[in-house]
Structures are given as C-alpha cells and as structure tokens.
Amino acid sequence: MSYNLLKGKKGIVFGALNDKSIAWKVAVKAVEEGAQIVLSNTPMAIRMGEVDALAKQTGAEVIAADATNVEDLENVFKRAMEVLGGPVDFVLHSIGMSPNVRKKRTYDDLDYKMLGQTLDISAISFHKMIQAAKKLDAIAEYGSVVALTYVAAQRTFLGYNDMADAKALLESIARSFGYIYGREHNVRVNTISQSPTMTTAGAGIKGMDRLYDFANRMSPLGNATADECADYCIVMFSDLTRKVTMQNLFHDGGFSSMGMSLRAMTAYEKGIADEYTDENGNIIYG
C-alpha cells in the first residue's frame, strides 16, 4: 500500500546490489511512495550485481562511483541534480565492507592497512558523502540523510570484528554532521540500527545464521526484515520526521533493550550440556 509519503521528492540511494539488499528495497519503496531517484554503486558492484534491473524497475539512472573517492561522490551529486532537476531531498548510505572479515582475520590479529580500508569504505565514506553534498548545496532544506548501522557499535558481538569500529565511527559522524547541517541548512542526519539481516553482505559474516537466530529469539517482536527497514527509511525521508536528527534509531524488534528473553533462555538451557570446555574440562566463557 502506498501513502504518497515521498510525493514530489528526489533522492539518491547508495549501495543497492541485488534484491536482498536493504538499499534495493528502499529504492523500490521510495518510488512506490512517489519519489524520483538515482542509484549509485561501485563500477564492480554494478557489473557483478543486478543494479541495471533495479534501474529499469524504478526508472532510475545509475551513476557509478567509488564512495571513498571525493571526486566520484561530487560527480554523483552534480549528475543527480541534473537528472532530477535540482537538489535532492533524501540520501541513503548503505555501504559497508571489511577486508579483515573477508580474510577471516580475528580482531586481535587485524591487518591495519585493511582496517583503514574498512573504516574508509564503511564510515569515512559517509563523511565524504555529506561533505560533498554540503559543499555543492546538493540537499534541499529539511532534507534527510540516513545511514544503516548495527548495535555492534555499542555492544560486542563475536565475529563482527572491525566492522563494529566502523559502525561506531559512522554513528559519530551522523551526530557531528547532524549538528552542522541542521544548524546551517535544516538538513537531518540519522542512523538506523537494523536487526541482523540476511543480505549478501550480512551472509559474509562468520556465524551470521546463529546471530540471526539468537537476535530473533531475544527480540520481543522478532528481527526486523529488510522490507520493514525500507518502510522505516521512507518515514525518515518523509516530512513526518522533520525534527528528528542526530539520532541512532534502533529498528530491531526490541533487541537493543533486552537482557534475556524466555525464548533465548529456553534455547540456552537445552544447549547447556554442550558447553565449550578446554582440555582440562573447564568451561570456556565467551
């Protein structure tokens, strides 16, 4: 069902890869709600993914860009304003990747060059994106910028690795730029902390299937789906949230406020006999 929440609005969606992507679902939902959009991803992602199919479905132009390259980002905003006929009303940052995770490096054995790449791709790209937009006056007054994050920015999750550091930085950038952009142009900047979601990127994290199950058992409402996250993004892009900024908004079925649920405790009790022990029979905690 469409509510025309974005009627007459224009936006840019960064990071759509395939139909499992949250960014993909946001793009589709934005157009259903009346928006005109452009899409952006890396040249490799465009070649390897299904972005052209999304472009056809949404009537959007695809603008290739390396989100770590300022000139590329400036070109995206300039071209978007040409195609859409002026400044945009909303921007989605759905970009994240860790070479350390891909190479299965543990947190106590990180490659620091790869850590720098993780931070640049997953967080600093957000700063570069907003800075480029601000310098070009590419976002309209009361526009909305949203980035996707995860609760690992505040809590420790085994296997999430240096992506947790990247998400913490991402959220800090949203607060810092949210103040500046809000004060000067009434532009909102927020992050949405989404449930574990079985996207292509999420599937690459070790133990993601078990994390997904654990979060689902812990959350009173269960995990939020990619489609539900897209709905939330649309609300954040709309005029219904004109005074919401500098916030990290949990969209996780209540997981972030839980300590222990009945469903999680039941699963724990059933598996307690299978506790991990060392060679001396001592329980290994954590």
Long-range contacts (C-beta under 8 A, 24 or more apart in sequence): 2-32, 2-33, 2-34, 3-33, 4-33, 4-34, 5-33, 5-34, 5-234, 5-235, 5-237, 5-238, 5-239, 5-240, 6-30, 6-33, 6-34, 6-35, 6-89, 6-90, 6-234, 6-237, 6-238, 7-33, 7-34, 7-35, 8-34, 9-34, 9-35, 9-36, 9-89, 9-90, 9-237, 10-35, 10-36, 10-37, 10-80, 10-84, 10-85, 10-86, 10-87, 10-88, 10-89, 10-90, 11-35, 11-36, 11-37, 11-38, 11-88, 11-89, 11-90, 11-91, 11-92, 11-237, 12-37, 12-38, 12-39, 12-40, 12-76, 12-77, 12-80, 12-88, 12-90, 12-91, 12-92, 13-37, 13-38, 13-39, 13-40, 13-60, 13-91, 13-92, 13-94, 14-40, 14-41, 14-65, 14-67, 14-76, 14-91, 14-92, 14-93, 14-94, 14-95, 14-129, 15-40, 15-41, 15-92, 15-93, 15-94, 15-95, 16-41, 16-49, 16-51, 16-54, 16-94, 17-41, 17-45, 17-49, 17-50, 17-51, 17-200, 17-201, 18-49, 18-50, 18-200, 19-50, 19-54, 20-198, 20-199, 20-200, 20-226, 21-94, 21-199, 21-200, 21-201, 21-226, 22-94, 22-148, 22-194, 22-197, 22-199, 22-226, 22-229, 22-230, 22-233, 23-92, 23-94, 24-54, 25-226, 25-227, 25-229, 25-230, 26-92, 26-94, 26-229, 26-230, 26-233, 26-234, 27-54, 27-58, 27-60, 28-54, 28-57, 28-58, 28-230, 29-227, 29-230, 29-231, 29-233, 29-234, 30-58, 30-90, 30-234, 30-237, 31-58, 31-59, 31-60, 33-234, 33-238, 35-89, 35-90, 35-237, 36-60, 36-84, 38-62, 38-63, 38-76, 38-79, 38-80, 38-83, 38-84, 39-63, 40-64, 40-65, 40-67, 40-76, 41-65, 42-66, 42-67, 67-95, 67-121, 67-125, 67-128, 67-129, 68-120, 68-121, 68-124, 68-125, 68-128, 70-128, 70-131, 70-132, 73-125, 73-128, 73-129, 73-132, 74-132, 74-135, 74-136, 76-132, 77-132, 77-133, 77-136, 77-138, 78-136, 78-138, 80-138, 81-136, 81-138, 86-140, 87-137, 87-138, 87-139, 87-140, 87-143, 88-138, 88-139, 88-140, 88-143, 89-139, 89-140, 89-142, 89-143, 89-144, 89-237, 90-143, 90-144, 90-145, 90-146, 90-237, 91-129, 91-133, 91-139, 91-143, 91-144, 91-145, 91-146, 92-146, 92-147, 92-148, 92-233, 93-125, 93-126, 93-129, 93-145, 93-146, 93-147, 93-148, 94-147, 94-148, 95-121, 95-122, 95-125, 95-126, 96-121, 96-122, 96-148, 96-163, 96-166, 96-167, 96-201, 97-121, 97-122, 97-201, 98-122, 98-161, 98-162, 98-163, 98-166, 100-161, 100-162, 101-159, 101-161, 101-162, 101-163, 101-204, 101-205, 101-206, 102-204, 104-206, 105-161, 106-161, 107-161, 107-162, 110-161, 110-162, 114-162, 115-162, 115-165, 118-162, 118-163, 118-165, 118-166, 119-162, 119-165, 119-166, 119-169, 121-166, 122-163, 122-166, 122-167, 122-170, 123-166, 123-167, 123-169, 123-170, 123-173, 124-169, 124-173, 126-170, 126-173, 126-174, 127-173, 127-177, 130-173, 130-177, 130-181, 130-189, 131-177, 134-180, 134-181, 134-185, 134-187, 137-185, 139-181, 139-185, 139-187, 141-185, 141-186, 141-187, 142-186, 142-187, 142-188, 142-239, 142-242, 143-185, 143-187, 143-188, 144-187, 144-188, 144-190, 144-236, 144-237, 144-238, 144-241, 145-174, 145-177, 145-181, 145-187, 145-188, 145-189, 145-190, 146-190, 146-191, 146-192, 146-233, 146-236, 146-237, 147-174, 147-190, 147-191, 147-192, 148-191, 148-192, 148-194, 148-229, 149-191, 149-192, 149-193, 149-194, 149-248, 150-193, 150-194, 150-196, 151-193, 151-250, 151-252, 151-255, 151-256, 153-193, 153-248, 154-256, 157-211, 158-207, 158-286, 159-205, 159-206, 159-207, 159-208, 159-211, 160-205, 163-205, 171-248, 174-246, 174-248, 175-246, 178-245, 178-246, 179-246, 182-245, 182-246, 188-236, 188-241, 188-242, 188-244, 188-245, 189-245, 189-246, 190-236, 190-244, 190-245, 190-246, 190-247, 190-248, 190-249, 191-247, 191-248, 191-249, 192-229, 192-232, 192-233, 192-236, 192-249, 192-251, 193-248, 193-249, 193-250, 193-251, 193-252, 193-256, 194-224, 194-229, 194-251, 194-252, 195-219, 195-223, 195-224, 195-225, 195-229, 195-251, 195-252, 195-253, 195-255, 196-223, 197-223, 197-224, 197-225, 197-226, 197-229, 198-226, 199-226, 214-264, 215-252, 215-253, 215-255, 216-253, 217-261, 217-263, 217-264, 217-267, 218-255, 218-258, 218-260, 218-261, 218-263, 218-264, 219-252, 219-253, 219-254, 219-255, 219-258, 219-261, 220-253, 220-254, 220-258, 220-261, 221-253, 221-254, 222-253, 223-252, 223-253, 223-255, 224-251, 224-252, 224-253
